[in-house]
């Protein structure tokens, strides 16, 4: 038993010896340089502290604040980690609010450790009154007779510790009859200055009046006020008053009231005169008023139409017995309550004969009442507007179009076109705006021809259409043209490119993109595409009209089914390409039905809506060609520098593929020639551009059979073509 107790004692002692080394101690110290500070409202002070980790392990710390000044304090940093023996400086910035009251505020800073507890330090913040101003006067009560000029004075002193700027002003019942010789003062600390107040009592009745002078600092809340008492004795005189400002419409009547008060003890006679516009007149020019009584005189204001602006009206009142004369100044502002403003979007333009341009114009009712307006044009008969009568609310404006369609036989020269808007009930109220159209000579205009593939198209809401715009340079020199769009549908179209260079004798194509949202409010829109040369001349233009409509569900299903099928030509191309490339290339969809529709369109003359679908397919094909061109560039980079031998060996190793490809190409050309024998010119151009690219049209036309041969062999060739067609379809569908 004794041996067991000795062993137990040895184990306990060993644990006590090892335990301090197994568990490290945590502790920290906080040092503060100053626990009390003084400051002024809106001026900050800084409390500095230092925390040292006196323990044996890493510890994290946070800083928090409480007390009356806690809302003004910010600690930096508010949290950190210290290694054993490491120290950290903490700064607590305190900025009292600019509205803080003077006095002492407590600020308790708490430092909390994750492992060693927390410590608090109580600080004191004293907020002083650092801004002060004082007003003083020797005499604050004055006795004076009515009609005399009273002078008062006071001292202003800056009692604060900073230089400040003070605003001085007066308040009270007679403040409008008094004035200060100084309204702004800048004073150094403890500096004093004197201010004088003058009071005109000529319009004040007998009695006791109060007047206050106030000084306020611009930089702080420092302010002071000084009160005066004026005792005005009864003296001979009168007062005259009226509203100093009147505002009214043209062609209206207003009555202004002029009040005359006899503040004397005796009856007096008063004579009145008015000067100013001739539409201002007095109801009476002479009146007798007993002492202590008052009377009103009416001033009539009756401006006519177009008497617009602010007029100064003076009314002179003379007391016959008292011998005193006083004047009133009245301002009368007459507003333009009936008006219209016409505006044309451009001041001038150059348009060649045979071309059309559309300019946005607007009419605005700038009056204050709903009115009807008549709109007209003064100019050549080939200038037209959409609207000739408008009913507009006050401030409302209406936009419409000015269409300029210069006839082909128009003489060259300048044509001034004036847009006139008149108030229907009063022809004297009108406004106009002008545009000058310069029609150059045919020699100056010659050189460019702009023509749209379609001049009218139906576009489903929320879908798009693409119309090629042909720009042909028929001149002798290469030229660059700027393309612009105008018209009612300009918000729903986009033209690319907007500038184009065309060589002499060649043509380029721009694309008009059309997309109409469902909230469009018109049934038909029109745009004019114009080509301007470097001088800004509209050398040629073309019109396109488009009508939005709601696509039926059946049409949508048919359209989706068509786009899901694969094109005849693309399937041939895909098969050939798969022979030469190890990976599968994506192909754009181009259905057999679409191909048959295109071949039948040339012979039977399909509607313009079907041609529009062809144009959409053209856009897709153009994107595909661009992608293939980029692929060709990459392939060219890979094979660049390999020489003729490389390609000859490649052809020999794949001779059977070359032979098959040549056979397919010859057969495809034969089918195209037969299928498109009677294709109209427009669809033929589209197919040439799609299948062969630009610059091959003439070569293909040379190979086309003459009209007589076409008629003779039409049925036989078609039958043979259809047999080959069915065989190719079967071959294409094998895989």
MILUM-804307 format. One record per residue (C-alpha): x, y, z. Coordinates in steps of 0.05 Angstrom, whole numbers, plus 5000, padded with zeros to 4 digits. Example, Ala and Ser with C-alpha at 12.3 -4.5 7.8 and 13.67 -1.06 7.14 Angstrom:
524649105156
527349795143
This chain:
500050005000
505750485017
509150304953
502750474914
502151154948
509351324932
508251154859
501951584858
505652174888
511252104837
506152104779
502552724806
509153094813
511152904743
504553164715
505453824753
512353894725
510353744652
503654124652
506554844645
510554624584
504454284553
499754894559
502555574540
500156194580
496356764546
496657494569
497258214543
498658924567
495459574545
498860254549
495560944539
499061604530
493262064550
486261934577
483262634570
482963104510
479663764490
476963964422
471664364386
465564124347
467463824279
474963804298
478063124312
482862884367
486862234370
487661754429
493761294423
494360604454
499460044451
497859304461
503458794474
502558044473
506057834538
503757114532
507056514500
502356394442
499456754382
493157134400
487857554363
485058214389
479058664376
477759384395
470759634414
468160294441
462460544486
460461164523
457361844504
462861984452
462761284422
458661484361
464061994342
469961504350
473361044299
478860544319
484560374272
485859804268
479659494300
482358784297
489258454291
493557854310
500057874351
505657384359
508557274429
512357904449
509658304390
506458994399
501159384361
499460134361
492060304360
489261004343
482261214362
479961834323
474262234354
470662794316
464963134354
458863304312
458364024289
451964054331
455263774393
453864164457
459564394501
461363944560
464963314580
463662644545
465961944566
469461464519
470960744541
475560334497
475359574507
481059124483
478858394478
483457794469
481157124442
485056754495
486957254551
480357614566
479458374559
481559044588
477959714589
480760424589
476161004607
477661664571
474762364575
472962824517
471663564532
467963944477
469064704481
465265284452
470465524401
465965964359
462466574387
459967264364
456967834406
452668434386
452069034432
449169744429
448870344477
441670544461
436470024440
430370474444
429171084399
423571604394
422671904324
417472274282
414171964221
417672164157
424472244188
430671804175
432971434238
440071184248
441870624295
448670304309
451569694343
458269344356
459868654331
465568254364
468667574346
469267214412
471666564382
478666284370
478466284293
477666804240
470466774215
465867104164
459167364190
452767514152
448568094179
441168184167
434968514196
428268234216
421868494247
415668874225
419569474197
425469084169
423369244097
423969994113
431069914143
437969784113
444969604137
451369954115
454969284120
451868604106
458168164109
464068224157
470367794165
473367864235
479667604267
479267294337
477367844388
476468364331
470768874336
467169294283
461369794281
455069724238
449970274223
442470164211
438170674173
430570664181
425871044133
419571214172
416071604117
411271034104
410370824177
404270994219
404571244290
406270704340
411570264370
415669804325
420869264338
427169144296
432268594305
439468554279
442567854272
449667614259
451066894236
457666564221
458766224153
463765734182
460365534247
453965564287
456166214322
450466724322
447667314362
441667764358
440368484381
433268784390
431269514380
424769884397
422570484353
417070944379
414271344319
410371974336
404372204294
406872664238
403772944175
404272464115
401471894075
403171194053
402170873984
402870133969
401269613915
403568933890
410169043854
409568473804
403968213760
404067653709
398767533657
397367263587
397167673524
390267913504
387767893576
385668393630
388468473700
386668973756
392069223804
389969553868
393770173894
392670333968
393471063993
393571164069
393171864100
397171784165
396472524182
391072844224
388073274169
384473134104
388773164042
387873133967
391972643926
393472673851
395772063812
399371963745
401571333708
407271243659
408970623619
405570223563
399270513533
395169903557
396170113630
390970623656
388170883722
380970853745
381471533781
386872083777
384672503837
381972313906
380672633974
382272234037
380872444109
386272404162
387271694189
383471394129
385371024066
382770903995
384270423938
385370633865
384870113808
390370053756
387869693693
392769253654
390169033585
395668793538
393868593467
396468003425
404068013417
405068523473
410068023500
415268173553
416268533619
414169263624
415869773678
409870183702
410670783748
404971083789
406271773819
402172013880
402572733903
399573003968
396873693950
396673984021
402773624048
406873773987
409873073987
410372613925
411471863925
412371373868
410670643859
414270183811
410369593784
412969063736
408068723690
410268093654
406067903593
406967173573
406266883504
400366433519
398566313446
404366063404
406965533358
413965313338
415564973271
422064603262
425464243204
431063773222
435764063169
437164763143
439564563074
441163963031
443263752961
438663272924
439463052852
433563032804
429662392806
431362252879
427362282943
429262483014
425062493077
426362993133
423262963202
419463593221
415663783285
410364273307
409864463380
404464843417
408565333460
402265653488
398565513552
392065253522
389864693476
389464973405
388364763333
393764913281
393864933206
400364693174
402364873103
408364903056
410865473014
415265192960
415364742898
409764252888
414363652895
415063802969
409663463012
408063383086
404262833122
399963293164
396163933148
391964003211
393963873284
390363923350
395564003406
395164063481
399364603517
406664413510
405163823464
409163713400
407863273340
412962983292
411662803220
415362793154
417163283099
417962893035
422363172979
421562812913
425363202860
422663032791
427462792737
426063412695
427063912751
431564492733
438164562771
438265102824
436365282895
429265172921
426965472987
421565083023
418065403082
414065013134
408565463164
404265323225
398565803243
393665843300
387065673268
382966183307
388066743300
392166803237
396767303270
399766753313
404466343269
411466083262
415565793205
422165453189
425765373122
430064873086
433965033023
434464472972
439964522920
438564112857
445264032820
445963942745
445463242717
452863272702
454363382776
449662832798
451962312747
456161752773
452261312822
446060882820
442660612883
437460072876
434159602927
432958872908
425958962937
421859592942
416559272987
416658703037
412458403093
416258263157
413457863216
413758203284
419958013323
423357723262
428358013213
429258123138
435458293099
434958673033
441158772988
442159482965
446059522899
450860122894
453460172823
458760672801
457060872729
462261422729
469461412706
472961472773
473161072837
468961432890
466961352963
459761452982
456461553049
449861183057
444361463102
437261273119
431161703129
423661593133
418361343181
421660663192
428660913208
428160663280
427259943257
432759883205
440259853201
444759933140
451659623134
456459863112
454960613123
460560823076
462860453014
468160532960
465960332890
470760272831
468860552763
464360082724
463259622784
458059532838
457859372911
452459122957
450259403024
445059043066
438859353097
437058983160
429659043181
426758823248
420159083275
418158983348
411158793369
409659493397
410359833329
404260263317
403960343241
401559863188
406760063137
413560403141
417960733089
425360863088
429561223037
436760993026
441061552998
448161562972
451962202984
458662372952
464362722987
460863392976
454663163012
450463122948
444762612949
446862312882
441961732883
436761432928
431860852931
425660712973
423660093012
416859993044
415759453096
409459223131
409758853197
404858283209
403457733260
405957053235
400856493243
402455863281
402155443217
407155883182
411855833241
411655073240
413055053165
418855533174
421955113230
421354463189
424754783130
430655023170
431754343201
432953993134
439753953099
441154303033
442353892970
448754262953
451254283024
450253533031
454453412969
459753892996
459553563065
460652863036
466453082993
469553473050
468952873097
473352483049
478952983056
478453183129
479152733191
473953113232
466653283217
465253993195
458454323211
454054513151
448755033145
441754763131
439254833060
433254383044
431154022980
424554372986
428055042989
432154852926
425854632889
422255272909
428055682882
428155302815
420555362808
420756112826
424556292762
419655922717
413156112751
414756802780
414056722856
411557292899
416257792931
415157483000
418656842976
424357242948
425057553017
426056853045
431456742993
434857373017
434957103088
438156463062
443156903025
445157233091
446356543123
450356313063
454556953065
456256813138
458056083120
462556313063
466056793111
467356213159
469855773103
474456333080
477456373149
478355623150
481755673082
486556183111
488255713168
489255133119
493555573076
497955733136
498754993151
500754813079
504655443064
511455293034
510054553018
510554652942
507354322882
510153632897
506253592962
499553722928
501253252869
502652682916
496352832954
492252812890
495552142868
494151822935
486752032931
485751952855
479051602863
476452182906
478852692855
475352302799
468852252838
469052992857
470153202784
464252772762
459753062816
461753772797
460253672722
453553342738
451653902787
453054422733
448654042684
442954002735
443554742752
443354942678
437054532666
433454702731
434655442723
433255502648
427656002657
429956322722
428457072724
434157552727
433457722801
433457002827
438956812778
443457352807
442157102877
443956382858
450256612821
452557002881
450856432929
453755842891
459456162852
461156822885
462057502852
465557572786
463056922754
456457162727
459057312656
462556632651
456256262670
451956682623
456556482565
455255752579
447755852584
443955582521
440456082476
433056202484
431255792422
435355192446
432155252515
425155222486
426854622442
430254192493
426554442555
422353822570
427553302551
433053622592
428453702652
426552972650
433852752648
435453242704
429952962748
432652242738
439652462759
436552862815
432952252845
439351832839
443352362876
438252432931
438451682942
446151692942
446252272991
441451923039
445451273041
449551503100
